[in-house]
Amino acid sequence: MAEGGDAATVAHEAGNAVQETPKAEPEKAAAPAEPAPPAEPAEPTVRTIVLTGHGGYDKLSVQQKPQPKAGKGEVLVRVKAAGLNFSELMVRQGLHDRMTKPPVVLGMEAAGVIEELGEDVSGLEVGQNVICLAQTGMWREIVAVPATNVFIMPEEMSYEEGAAIPLSYLTAYFMLFDFGNLRPGKSLLVHIAAGGVGWAATQLAKTVDNVTIFGTASASKHDAIKENGVDHPIDYRTRDYAEEIKNISPKGVDVVLDPLGGADTSKGLQLLRPMGKIVTYGSANMVKGENRNLMKMAKTLWQSTSVSPVSLVKTNKAIAGFQLAHLTGEIELVRSAFQDILNMYKDGKIKPRIDSVWAFEQVAEAMQQMNERRNIGKVILSPEKEPTKPAEGDAAPTSPLKKKKPSLFRRLSKRASRSKDEGEKKDEVKNAKKESPIKQEEQEKADDNKATNGHVQQTPEDEKIEDEAAENVEEKLEEGKEKAEDVIQQTEEKVDEAVKQEEAPTEPAAQEEKKDEAPAEEPEKIEVAVENPAETDDAKAAAADVVPDDKPVENEEKADGDASQEAN
């Protein structure tokens, strides 16, 4: 009974379990699935030119950075064009006093369209075309700018012109009219007259009656700067501009705008007339090449003149310094001057010249354009422009990477080809004629038949001789190339072996064994007939740069004698 009772109990419990199982399954299936958390929207980014360090063009790269937001008193502007200035070249090289530790976004001026207004912004509307000023950070697709640094563009002004005006024209404006006090009948020296500031200073100076302008620029730019208003263009590369000015105006000039520094600042002071003024606004003489040149920098600083108040009193001259980037906190002064400049543009008195427009990805080429003084007017960067490849026949910009030095064989081959083009074939023809002479009478007759109506008529014998000579030259060149390759290969093997021996630790036993070894055979000498001794000397000089001078002096003299005998 107990067992039967236990069995009944077990069956009863099993039945309960069966009944409970189907009840639990529907509840589980009916339970709603938990919704997945909504994915956070990706933060918008904008293409940005970033200076990653101080150095060459390779320190600039286009990166995706978070899109800025309009804060209180700011506006969000989509950039259509941004200006490139010489100060950015100096910042890249680490020469500018307004340096920010990289990585940093450069750019002090831009033009574009307002996309958003921040709190407490009045007088501006979304969709307006505007010009923007900032200490830095304008080289990006979208920028946040204080509303006080935003100016409405005239309707007839392009975005490129809007980006070209602020720094260049404000700098020239303050130097000429505030520091320089330019008045009718005065004279002015503008350095780098084809650059952004030089172009602006020339136009602004011409708004004053009867002002004489001297401008320095390379000769290829003289027509352009004369058309812009320069009265006396001077090629600073071939002439001393100080002497040229003194020849025209013995007393000198009233105002000098000096972006160069160094020795040119001293020259400028000497050129000033009594009551004259020199305004320095840069040290372009420090920039030499792609990377920072410490020797050039030190020389420029050393040549800069230290002026004492006593010397200025004795000469009745003045010296001033200006940089717009340091005119912070004077926004009302800047706004007033810039409004005058915009009014001059509306009246047709000034108009910026755009030298070139570059894509963001080509900022290195744009900087190179300015660094090599190839621009006339303003260089502009555009985030909307597609990178372009140089057209056929145009010289491609120099790569920031250093070029690999060509091999010795290629240099020798190039010299041999040039020698052939300059007269080697003609000399071989003469030698061939000596080896296969014809009778004197036949030669004179052939020469008489060669000149008819100014045209040269070759006899069949002449053509045959020339063909044989040409084939002889080609064979000798090929033979010389093959031998040169063998010599170069043997020399490289010797150099590698010498390097290995230099790196390996020396042992006395090994040194004794090396002494007992027989001297290695010298490589076969190259015997190529070359009629031009000068080219032979050039080839020897080129080979001396690579082949180590490990042969005895006697062998060298013998080789020289063999080469001279072969040439003869």
C-alpha positions as CSV (number, residue, x, y, z in Angstrom):
1,M,0.0,0.0,0.0
2,A,2.8,2.3,0.8
3,E,4.3,1.7,-2.5
4,G,1.0,2.2,-4.3
5,G,0.4,5.4,-2.3
6,D,3.8,6.6,-3.3
7,A,3.2,5.8,-6.9
8,A,-0.1,7.7,-6.8
9,T,1.5,10.7,-5.2
10,V,4.2,10.7,-7.8
11,A,1.6,10.5,-10.6
12,H,-0.4,13.3,-9.1
13,E,2.7,15.5,-8.9
14,A,3.7,14.7,-12.5
15,G,0.2,15.6,-13.6
16,N,0.5,19.0,-11.8
17,A,3.8,19.6,-13.5
18,V,2.3,18.8,-16.9
19,Q,-0.5,21.2,-16.3
20,E,1.8,24.0,-15.1
21,T,4.2,23.8,-18.1
22,P,1.8,24.8,-20.8
23,K,0.6,27.8,-18.7
24,A,4.2,29.1,-18.3
25,E,5.0,28.9,-22.1
26,P,2.2,31.2,-23.3
27,E,3.1,33.9,-20.7
28,K,6.8,33.8,-21.9
29,A,5.9,34.0,-25.5
30,A,3.4,36.8,-24.9
31,A,6.0,39.0,-23.0
32,P,6.9,42.0,-25.3
33,A,10.6,42.2,-26.3
34,E,12.5,45.1,-24.8
35,P,13.2,47.7,-27.5
36,A,16.8,48.4,-28.4
37,P,18.1,51.7,-27.2
38,P,18.0,54.3,-30.0
39,A,21.4,54.9,-31.7
40,E,22.9,58.3,-30.9
41,P,23.1,60.4,-34.0
42,A,26.7,60.7,-35.3
43,E,28.3,64.1,-34.4
44,P,28.5,66.1,-37.7
45,T,32.1,66.8,-38.9
46,V,33.6,69.3,-41.3
47,R,36.7,69.2,-43.4
48,T,39.5,71.1,-41.8
49,I,43.1,72.0,-42.6
50,V,45.2,71.2,-39.6
51,L,48.8,72.2,-38.9
52,T,50.1,69.1,-37.2
53,G,53.6,70.5,-36.3
54,H,56.2,73.1,-37.3
55,G,58.1,72.3,-40.4
56,G,57.5,71.8,-44.1
57,Y,54.4,71.4,-46.3
58,D,53.9,67.9,-45.0
59,K,52.8,69.3,-41.7
60,L,49.5,70.4,-43.2
61,S,46.7,67.9,-43.7
62,V,42.9,67.9,-44.3
63,Q,41.1,66.1,-41.5
64,Q,37.5,65.6,-40.4
65,K,36.8,67.6,-37.2
66,P,33.6,68.1,-35.1
67,Q,31.4,70.9,-36.5
68,P,31.6,74.0,-34.3
69,K,28.4,75.3,-32.7
70,A,27.2,78.9,-32.5
71,G,27.6,80.1,-29.0
72,K,26.2,83.2,-27.4
73,G,26.9,86.3,-29.5
74,E,28.3,84.1,-32.4
75,V,27.1,83.2,-35.9
76,L,27.7,79.9,-37.8
77,V,29.1,80.6,-41.3
78,R,29.6,78.1,-44.1
79,V,33.0,79.1,-45.7
80,K,33.1,79.6,-49.4
81,A,36.6,81.1,-49.6
82,A,39.5,81.7,-47.1
83,G,42.6,83.9,-47.5
84,L,46.2,82.7,-47.3
85,N,48.7,85.2,-45.8
86,F,52.4,85.2,-45.4
87,S,52.0,85.1,-41.7
88,E,50.6,81.6,-42.0
89,L,53.8,80.5,-43.8
90,M,55.8,81.9,-40.9
91,V,53.6,80.1,-38.3
92,R,54.1,76.8,-40.2
93,Q,57.8,77.2,-40.0
94,G,57.7,78.2,-36.3
95,L,58.9,81.8,-36.9
96,H,55.8,83.8,-36.0
97,D,55.4,85.4,-32.6
98,R,51.7,84.6,-32.7
99,M,52.5,80.9,-32.4
100,T,50.0,78.3,-31.1
101,K,51.2,74.9,-30.2
102,P,50.2,72.4,-32.9
103,P,47.9,70.8,-33.8
104,V,46.0,74.0,-34.7
105,V,43.7,75.3,-37.4
106,L,45.1,78.4,-39.2
107,G,43.3,81.1,-41.1
108,M,42.4,84.6,-40.2
109,E,39.9,85.7,-42.9
110,A,37.1,84.1,-44.8
111,A,33.9,84.8,-46.7
112,G,30.7,82.7,-46.8
113,V,27.0,82.4,-45.9
114,I,25.4,82.6,-42.5
115,E,23.7,79.3,-41.5
116,E,22.8,79.8,-37.9
117,L,22.6,82.7,-35.4
118,G,23.5,82.3,-31.8
119,E,21.8,84.0,-28.8
120,D,21.9,87.8,-28.5
121,V,22.8,88.3,-32.2
122,S,21.1,91.2,-34.0
123,G,21.6,93.0,-37.3
124,L,22.4,89.7,-39.1
125,E,20.2,87.1,-40.9
126,V,20.5,83.5,-42.0
127,G,21.4,83.4,-45.7
128,Q,23.4,86.6,-45.8
129,N,26.8,86.7,-47.5
130,V,29.4,87.9,-45.0
131,I,33.1,88.5,-44.5
132,C,34.7,87.1,-41.3
133,L,37.7,88.0,-39.2
134,A,39.3,85.9,-36.5
135,Q,42.6,85.3,-34.7
136,T,42.8,81.8,-36.2
137,G,40.7,78.8,-37.2
138,M,39.1,79.9,-40.5
139,W,40.4,77.1,-42.6
140,R,37.4,74.8,-42.2
141,E,34.1,74.3,-44.0
142,I,32.0,75.8,-41.2
143,V,33.2,78.3,-38.6
144,A,31.7,79.9,-35.5
145,V,32.6,83.6,-35.4
146,P,31.8,86.4,-33.0
147,A,29.1,88.6,-34.6
148,T,31.3,91.7,-34.0
149,N,33.8,90.2,-36.4
150,V,31.3,89.7,-39.2
151,F,30.6,92.2,-42.0
152,I,27.9,92.1,-44.7
153,M,29.4,91.7,-48.2
154,P,28.4,94.2,-50.9
155,E,26.1,92.5,-53.5
156,E,28.6,92.9,-56.3
157,M,31.5,91.3,-54.4
158,S,32.5,87.7,-55.0
159,Y,33.4,85.2,-52.2
160,E,37.0,85.2,-53.3
161,E,37.2,89.0,-53.2
162,G,35.5,89.0,-49.8
163,A,38.2,86.6,-48.5
164,A,41.0,88.7,-50.1
165,I,40.1,92.1,-48.6
166,P,40.3,91.9,-44.7
167,L,43.9,91.4,-43.7
168,S,45.6,92.9,-46.7
169,Y,43.5,96.1,-47.0
170,L,43.2,96.7,-43.2
171,T,47.0,96.3,-42.8
172,A,47.7,98.7,-45.7
173,Y,45.0,101.1,-44.4
174,F,46.4,101.5,-40.9
175,M,50.0,101.8,-42.1
176,L,49.3,104.5,-44.7
177,F,46.6,106.6,-43.1
178,D,47.2,106.2,-39.3
179,F,51.0,105.6,-39.0
180,G,52.1,107.0,-42.4
181,N,49.8,110.0,-42.4
182,L,50.0,109.9,-46.2
183,R,49.0,113.3,-47.8
184,P,48.9,114.7,-51.3
185,G,52.3,115.2,-53.0
186,K,54.1,112.6,-50.9
187,S,56.1,109.6,-52.1
188,L,55.9,106.0,-51.0
189,L,58.0,102.8,-51.3
190,V,56.1,99.5,-51.4
191,H,58.0,96.3,-51.1
192,I,56.6,93.1,-52.7
193,A,54.2,95.3,-54.7
194,A,52.6,92.3,-56.4
195,G,51.7,90.6,-53.1
196,G,48.4,90.9,-51.2
197,V,49.4,93.9,-48.9
198,G,51.5,95.5,-51.6
199,W,48.6,95.4,-54.1
200,A,46.2,96.8,-51.5
201,A,48.7,99.6,-50.4
202,T,49.2,100.7,-54.0
203,Q,45.4,101.1,-54.6
204,L,44.8,102.8,-51.3
205,A,47.7,105.2,-51.8
206,K,46.2,106.2,-55.2
207,T,43.1,107.4,-53.4
208,V,45.3,110.3,-52.3
209,D,46.1,113.0,-55.0
210,N,49.5,113.2,-56.5
211,V,51.3,110.4,-54.6
212,T,54.4,108.9,-56.2
213,I,54.8,105.2,-55.7
214,F,58.0,103.1,-56.0
215,G,57.4,99.4,-56.0
216,T,59.7,96.4,-55.9
217,A,58.9,93.2,-57.8
218,S,60.5,90.8,-60.2
219,A,60.6,92.0,-63.8
220,S,57.9,89.7,-65.0
221,K,55.4,91.5,-62.7
222,H,56.2,95.0,-63.7
223,D,53.4,95.4,-66.2
224,A,50.8,94.2,-63.6
225,I,52.0,96.6,-60.8
226,K,52.2,99.5,-63.2
227,E,48.6,98.9,-64.2
228,N,47.7,98.8,-60.6
229,G,49.3,102.3,-59.9
230,V,53.0,101.9,-59.3
231,D,54.8,104.8,-61.0
232,H,58.4,103.4,-60.8
233,P,58.7,99.6,-60.7
234,I,62.1,98.2,-59.7
235,D,63.4,94.7,-60.2
236,Y,65.0,94.0,-56.8
237,R,66.7,90.9,-58.1
238,T,68.9,92.6,-60.6
239,R,69.1,96.2,-59.2
240,D,69.7,98.0,-55.9
241,Y,66.4,99.6,-55.3
242,A,67.9,102.2,-53.0
243,E,70.2,103.5,-55.7
244,E,67.3,103.4,-58.2
245,I,65.2,105.5,-55.9
246,K,68.0,108.0,-55.2
247,N,68.6,108.4,-59.0
248,I,64.9,109.4,-59.4
249,S,64.3,111.2,-56.1
250,P,67.7,112.2,-54.6
251,K,66.1,113.2,-51.2
252,G,64.4,109.8,-50.9
253,V,60.8,109.0,-50.0
254,D,58.3,110.1,-47.3
255,V,56.9,106.7,-46.4
256,V,58.4,103.1,-46.5
257,L,56.3,100.0,-45.9
258,D,58.7,97.3,-44.8
259,P,57.7,93.6,-44.7
260,L,61.2,92.3,-45.1
261,G,63.2,93.2,-42.0
262,G,67.0,92.8,-41.5
263,A,69.3,94.8,-43.8
264,D,66.3,96.2,-45.8
265,T,65.0,98.0,-42.7
266,S,68.3,99.8,-42.4
267,K,68.1,100.7,-46.1
268,G,64.6,102.0,-45.6
269,L,65.7,104.3,-42.8
270,Q,68.4,105.6,-45.0
271,L,65.9,106.3,-47.8
272,L,63.6,108.4,-45.7
273,R,63.4,112.1,-46.2
274,P,63.3,114.4,-43.2
275,M,59.9,113.9,-41.4
276,G,59.7,110.6,-43.2
277,K,58.3,107.4,-41.6
278,I,59.1,103.7,-42.0
279,V,56.4,101.1,-40.9
280,T,57.6,97.6,-40.4
281,Y,55.0,94.8,-40.5
282,G,56.9,91.6,-41.1
283,S,60.2,89.7,-41.4
284,A,59.9,88.0,-44.8
285,N,63.7,87.8,-45.1
286,M,63.6,85.1,-42.4
287,V,61.7,82.7,-44.7
288,K,64.1,80.9,-47.0
289,G,62.8,77.7,-48.6
290,E,60.3,75.2,-47.3
291,N,61.6,74.7,-43.8
292,R,62.9,77.0,-41.2
293,N,66.5,78.2,-41.9
294,L,68.1,79.1,-38.5
295,M,71.1,80.8,-40.2
296,K,68.8,83.0,-42.3
297,M,66.7,83.8,-39.2
298,A,69.8,84.7,-37.1
299,K,71.2,86.8,-40.0
300,T,68.0,88.8,-40.3
301,L,67.8,89.4,-36.6
302,W,71.4,90.5,-36.5
303,Q,71.0,92.9,-39.4
304,S,67.9,94.5,-37.9
305,T,68.7,98.0,-36.9
306,S,68.5,99.0,-33.2
307,V,67.2,102.6,-33.3
308,S,67.6,104.9,-30.4
309,P,65.4,108.0,-29.8
310,V,68.5,110.2,-30.1
311,S,69.2,109.0,-33.6
312,L,65.6,109.7,-34.6
313,V,65.7,113.1,-33.1
314,K,68.9,113.9,-35.1
315,T,67.5,112.7,-38.4
316,N,63.9,113.9,-37.9
317,K,62.6,110.4,-38.9
318,A,60.1,108.0,-37.4
319,I,59.8,104.2,-37.2
320,A,56.7,102.2,-36.4
321,G,55.6,98.6,-36.2
322,F,52.2,97.1,-37.1
323,Q,50.5,93.8,-37.0
324,L,46.7,93.4,-37.2
325,A,46.7,90.2,-35.2
326,H,47.9,92.2,-32.1
327,L,45.2,94.8,-32.5
328,T,42.9,92.9,-30.2
329,G,40.4,94.7,-28.0
330,E,40.1,97.5,-30.6
331,I,37.1,96.1,-32.5
332,E,35.4,99.5,-33.0
333,L,38.6,100.9,-34.6
334,V,38.8,97.9,-36.9
335,R,35.1,98.0,-37.8
336,S,35.3,101.7,-38.6
337,A,38.4,101.2,-40.9
338,F,36.9,98.2,-42.6
339,Q,33.6,100.1,-43.3
340,D,35.7,102.8,-45.1
341,I,37.4,100.0,-47.1
342,L,34.0,98.5,-48.1
343,N,32.8,102.0,-49.2
344,M,35.9,102.4,-51.4
345,Y,35.1,99.1,-53.0
346,K,31.5,100.1,-53.7
347,D,32.8,103.4,-55.2
348,G,35.1,101.5,-57.5
349,K,38.3,102.9,-56.0
350,I,39.8,99.6,-54.9
351,K,39.4,96.0,-56.2
352,P,41.5,93.1,-54.9
353,R,43.2,90.9,-57.5
354,I,42.9,87.1,-57.1
355,D,46.1,85.3,-58.1
356,S,44.7,81.7,-57.7
357,V,42.2,79.6,-56.0
358,W,43.2,76.2,-54.5
359,A,41.3,73.3,-53.0
360,F,41.8,72.6,-49.3
361,E,43.7,69.4,-50.3
362,Q,46.2,71.6,-52.2
363,V,47.1,74.0,-49.4
364,A,50.8,72.9,-49.7
365,E,50.9,74.0,-53.4
366,A,49.1,77.2,-52.5
367,M,51.8,78.0,-49.8
368,Q,54.5,77.1,-52.3
369,Q,53.0,79.6,-54.8
370,M,53.4,82.3,-52.2
371,N,56.7,81.1,-50.7
372,E,58.4,81.2,-54.1
373,R,57.0,84.7,-54.8
374,R,55.1,83.5,-57.9
375,N,51.8,85.1,-57.0
376,I,50.4,88.4,-58.2
377,G,47.6,89.4,-55.8
378,K,45.9,87.2,-53.3
379,V,46.1,83.4,-52.9
380,I,42.7,81.8,-51.9
381,L,41.7,78.5,-50.4
382,S,38.3,77.0,-51.2
383,P,36.6,74.1,-49.4
384,E,34.2,73.6,-52.3
385,K,36.9,73.4,-55.1
386,E,37.9,70.0,-56.3
387,P,41.7,69.3,-56.4
388,T,43.0,69.8,-59.9
389,K,45.9,68.2,-61.7
390,P,48.5,70.3,-63.6
391,A,47.6,70.7,-67.2
392,E,49.7,69.1,-69.9
393,G,52.9,71.1,-70.4
394,D,52.6,72.9,-67.0
395,A,55.2,72.3,-64.4
396,A,53.9,70.3,-61.5
397,P,54.5,71.8,-58.0
398,T,57.6,70.6,-56.3
399,S,56.9,67.6,-54.0
400,P,57.5,68.2,-50.3
401,L,59.4,65.0,-50.3
402,K,63.1,65.1,-51.1
403,K,64.0,63.6,-54.5
404,K,66.3,60.6,-54.6
405,K,69.7,61.4,-56.1
406,P,70.1,59.6,-59.5
407,S,72.6,56.8,-59.8
408,L,76.1,57.3,-61.1
409,F,75.3,55.3,-64.3
410,R,72.3,57.5,-65.1
411,R,74.3,60.7,-64.5
412,L,77.1,59.4,-66.8
413,S,74.6,58.4,-69.4
414,K,73.0,61.8,-69.3
415,R,76.4,63.5,-69.7
416,A,77.3,61.2,-72.6
417,S,74.0,61.9,-74.4
418,R,74.4,65.6,-73.9
419,S,77.9,65.4,-75.3
420,K,76.6,63.6,-78.3
421,D,74.0,66.2,-79.0
422,E,76.5,69.0,-78.7
423,G,78.9,67.8,-81.3
424,E,80.3,64.3,-80.6
425,K,78.7,62.9,-83.8
426,K,80.3,65.6,-85.9
427,D,83.7,64.9,-84.4
428,E,83.3,61.2,-85.1
429,V,82.5,62.0,-88.7
430,K,85.7,63.9,-89.1
431,N,87.7,61.0,-87.6
432,A,86.0,58.5,-89.9
433,K,86.9,60.7,-92.9
434,K,90.6,60.6,-91.8
435,E,90.5,56.8,-91.5
436,S,88.9,56.4,-95.0
437,P,90.4,59.3,-97.0
438,I,89.4,59.9,-100.6
439,K,91.5,61.6,-103.2
440,Q,92.0,65.3,-102.8
441,E,90.6,66.1,-106.3
442,E,87.4,64.1,-105.5
443,Q,87.1,65.9,-102.1
444,E,87.4,69.4,-103.7
445,K,84.9,68.4,-106.3
446,A,82.5,67.1,-103.7
447,D,82.9,70.3,-101.7
448,D,82.1,72.4,-104.8
449,N,78.9,70.5,-105.4
450,K,77.6,71.0,-101.8
451,A,76.6,74.7,-102.1
452,T,73.8,75.3,-104.4
453,N,71.2,78.0,-103.6
454,G,72.2,77.9,-100.0
455,H,71.4,74.2,-99.6
456,V,73.9,71.4,-98.8
457,Q,74.0,68.5,-101.2
458,Q,75.6,65.3,-99.9
459,T,77.4,62.9,-102.1
460,P,76.7,59.1,-101.7
461,E,80.2,58.7,-100.3
462,D,79.5,61.4,-97.6
463,E,76.3,59.7,-96.6
464,K,78.1,56.4,-96.4
465,I,80.8,57.8,-94.2
466,E,78.3,59.5,-91.9
467,D,76.3,56.3,-91.5
468,E,79.4,54.4,-90.6
469,A,80.5,57.0,-88.1
470,A,77.0,57.1,-86.5
471,E,77.1,53.3,-86.1
472,N,80.6,53.5,-84.7
473,V,79.5,56.1,-82.1
474,E,76.5,54.0,-81.0
475,E,78.6,50.9,-80.7
476,K,81.2,52.7,-78.6
477,L,78.5,54.3,-76.4
478,E,76.9,50.9,-75.7
479,E,80.3,49.4,-75.0
480,G,81.1,52.2,-72.6
481,K,77.7,51.8,-70.8
482,E,78.3,48.0,-70.4
483,K,81.8,48.6,-69.0
484,A,80.5,51.4,-66.7
485,E,77.9,49.1,-65.3
486,D,80.5,46.4,-64.6
487,V,82.8,48.9,-62.8
488,I,79.9,50.3,-60.8
489,Q,78.8,46.9,-59.7
490,Q,82.3,45.9,-58.7
491,T,82.7,49.2,-56.8
492,E,79.4,48.7,-55.0
493,E,80.5,45.2,-53.9
494,K,83.7,46.7,-52.6
495,V,81.9,49.4,-50.7
496,D,79.5,46.8,-49.2
497,E,82.5,44.6,-48.2
498,A,84.3,47.6,-46.7
499,V,81.2,48.5,-44.7
500,K,80.8,45.0,-43.4
501,Q,84.5,44.9,-42.3
502,E,84.1,48.3,-40.7
503,E,81.1,47.1,-38.7
504,A,82.6,43.7,-37.7
505,P,85.0,43.6,-34.7
506,T,88.6,43.3,-35.8
507,E,90.8,40.4,-34.7
508,P,94.6,40.3,-34.8
509,A,94.5,36.9,-36.5
510,A,92.1,38.1,-39.2
511,Q,94.2,41.1,-39.8
512,E,97.4,38.9,-40.3
513,E,95.5,36.7,-42.8
514,K,94.3,39.7,-44.7
515,K,97.9,40.9,-45.1
516,D,99.0,37.6,-46.6
517,E,96.2,37.7,-49.2
518,A,97.1,38.7,-52.7
519,P,95.8,42.1,-53.8
520,A,92.5,42.0,-55.7
521,E,92.5,42.6,-59.4
522,E,91.5,46.0,-60.5
523,P,88.3,46.2,-62.6
524,E,88.7,46.5,-66.3
525,K,89.2,50.1,-67.4
526,I,86.6,51.9,-69.5
527,E,88.0,52.6,-72.9
528,V,85.6,54.9,-74.7
529,A,86.7,57.4,-77.3
530,V,85.5,60.8,-76.3
531,E,86.6,63.7,-78.5
532,N,85.5,66.4,-76.0
533,P,88.1,66.5,-73.1
534,A,85.8,68.8,-71.1
535,E,83.1,66.2,-71.0
536,T,85.7,63.5,-69.9
537,D,86.7,65.7,-67.0
538,D,83.0,66.2,-66.0
539,A,82.4,62.4,-66.1
540,K,85.5,61.9,-64.0
541,A,84.4,64.5,-61.5
542,A,80.9,62.9,-61.3
543,A,82.5,59.4,-60.8
544,A,84.7,60.8,-58.0
545,D,81.6,61.7,-56.0
546,V,80.7,58.0,-55.8
547,V,83.7,55.8,-56.4
548,P,86.1,55.7,-53.4
549,D,89.6,56.9,-54.0
550,D,91.3,53.7,-53.0
551,K,93.7,53.2,-56.0
552,P,97.4,53.9,-55.9
553,V,98.6,57.1,-57.4
554,E,100.6,55.4,-60.0
555,N,97.5,53.5,-61.3
556,E,95.6,56.8,-61.5
557,E,98.3,58.4,-63.6
558,K,98.5,55.4,-65.9
559,A,94.7,55.4,-66.3
560,D,94.8,59.1,-67.1
561,G,97.5,58.5,-69.7
562,D,95.5,55.7,-71.3
563,A,92.4,57.8,-71.4
564,S,94.3,60.7,-73.0
565,Q,95.9,58.4,-75.5
566,E,92.6,56.8,-76.4
567,A,91.0,60.3,-76.8
568,N,93.8,61.3,-79.2
